Amino acid sequence: MTLFVLDAFVVLTWCFPDEEAQKAEQISERIALGDRLVVPAFWRHEVLNALLMGEKRKRVTNELIQTFIKDLELLPAEIDMPAAGTVFHSTQDLCRKHALTAYDAAYLELAMRHRISLATADGALERAARAESIEIV
């Protein structure tokens, strides 16, 4: 069993398939085989916001969102609550160093702090993780 950070981008690919669907499916298979996840505290909000935006744009129905959320609630995800100093200093430093959003930098900081790999399909986040010697799932 492996613990890794799961970016919301990958999760949303399960609901909104795109060119990263194969990678998302591989990550889903790892979870089914027993790998565990750790996500930042805002992760659920980020996923929910994207689902609601998808509904607003008529890409997904409320019924599909509710089914998807029930599945997400079953994920073996540990919620990470970093100290304020971590957010305001370490995460900010990563934002500036790699030109990342605070949200993306939070995923990277979490992987770095726990010394674990990162599951992402976001190009900028993947490049930053590789620059920081973080393995990409």
NORVEN-V959632 format. One record per residue. N is the residue number from 1. RES is the residue in three letters. PHI is phi in whole degrees, -180 to 180 (999 if undefined). PSI is psi in degrees with one decimal (NA if undefined). Layout:
# NORVEN-V959632
[[N	RES	PHI	PSI] [N	RES	PHI	PSI]]
This chain:
# NORVEN-V959632
[[1	MET	999	139.9] [2	THR	-124	146.0] [3	LEU	-105	131.8] [4	PHE	-145	160.1] [5	VAL	-83	133.8] [6	LEU	-113	115.0] [7	ASP	-74	142.1] [8	ALA	-60	-29.4] [9	PHE	-56	-43.5] [10	VAL	-66	-45.9] [11	VAL	-58	-43.4] [12	LEU	-68	-24.3] [13	THR	-66	-25.9] [14	TRP	-66	-30.7] [15	CYS	-95	-35.7] [16	PHE	-120	77.7] [17	PRO	-57	139.4] [18	ASP	-147	-153.6] [19	GLU	-67	-14.5] [20	GLU	-97	11.6] [21	ALA	-59	-37.8] [22	GLN	-64	-43.9] [23	LYS	-62	-43.9] [24	ALA	-62	-38.2] [25	GLU	-66	-40.4] [26	GLN	-62	-39.9] [27	ILE	-68	-39.8] [28	SER	-59	-40.6] [29	GLU	-65	-39.7] [30	ARG	-62	-42.0] [31	ILE	-64	-42.9] [32	ALA	-61	-29.4] [33	LEU	-85	-0.9] [34	GLY	116	-2.9] [35	ASP	-65	148.2] [36	ARG	-112	161.4] [37	LEU	-122	153.5] [38	VAL	-132	136.6] [39	VAL	-135	153.3] [40	PRO	-68	159.3] [41	ALA	-58	-30.7] [42	PHE	-83	-3.9] [43	TRP	-53	-47.9] [44	ARG	-62	-39.4] [45	HIS	-64	-42.3] [46	GLU	-63	-44.2] [47	VAL	-65	-47.5] [48	LEU	-60	-43.4] [49	ASN	-60	-45.0] [50	ALA	-65	-38.7] [51	LEU	-63	-44.6] [52	LEU	-66	-35.9] [53	MET	-66	-37.6] [54	GLY	-64	-38.4] [55	GLU	-66	-43.9] [56	LYS	-60	-35.7] [57	ARG	-89	7.3] [58	LYS	65	28.8] [59	ARG	-90	-17.0] [60	VAL	-152	151.5] [61	THR	-97	162.7] [62	ASN	-59	-40.3] [63	GLU	-62	-43.4] [64	LEU	-66	-38.8] [65	ILE	-60	-46.4] [66	GLN	-63	-40.3] [67	THR	-65	-44.2] [68	PHE	-62	-43.2] [69	ILE	-63	-41.1] [70	LYS	-59	-40.6] [71	ASP	-66	-41.8] [72	LEU	-63	-34.6] [73	GLU	-64	-18.3] [74	LEU	-89	-9.2] [75	LEU	-64	140.4] [76	PRO	-80	67.4] [77	ALA	-105	128.5] [78	GLU	-93	132.6] [79	ILE	-93	124.9] [80	ASP	-96	131.5] [81	MET	-119	90.0] [82	PRO	-71	154.9] [83	ALA	-68	155.7] [84	ALA	-56	-38.9] [85	GLY	-62	-35.2] [86	THR	-64	-46.8] [87	VAL	-66	-51.7] [88	PHE	-76	-15.9] [89	HIS	-117	-66.7] [90	SER	-62	-47.7] [91	THR	-66	-42.3] [92	GLN	-60	-42.2] [93	ASP	-59	-41.3] [94	LEU	-68	-36.4] [95	CYS	-57	-49.5] [96	ARG	-70	-42.5] [97	LYS	-64	-39.3] [98	HIS	-114	7.3] [99	ALA	54	47.1] [100	LEU	-102	157.3] [101	THR	-68	162.4] [102	ALA	-61	-35.1] [103	TYR	-67	-48.5] [104	ASP	-65	-39.9] [105	ALA	-63	-31.5] [106	ALA	-64	-39.4] [107	TYR	-63	-43.8] [108	LEU	-65	-45.6] [109	GLU	-60	-41.4] [110	LEU	-62	-45.9] [111	ALA	-63	-40.8] [112	MET	-67	-44.5] [113	ARG	-63	-38.9] [114	HIS	-91	-5.9] [115	ARG	55	51.1] [116	ILE	-130	168.2] [117	SER	-78	169.6] [118	LEU	-128	127.6] [119	ALA	-97	109.4] [120	THR	-147	155.6] [121	ALA	-122	10.4] [122	ASP	-86	120.2] [123	GLY	-59	-47.4] [124	ALA	-64	-41.2] [125	LEU	-67	-40.1] [126	GLU	-63	-43.9] [127	ARG	-62	-42.6] [128	ALA	-64	-41.9] [129	ALA	-62	-45.3] [130	ARG	-61	-39.1] [131	ALA	-63	-28.1] [132	GLU	-97	11.9] [133	SER	63	35.1] [134	ILE	-98	129.1] [135	GLU	-69	138.8] [136	ILE	-100	130.7] [137	VAL	-78	NA]]
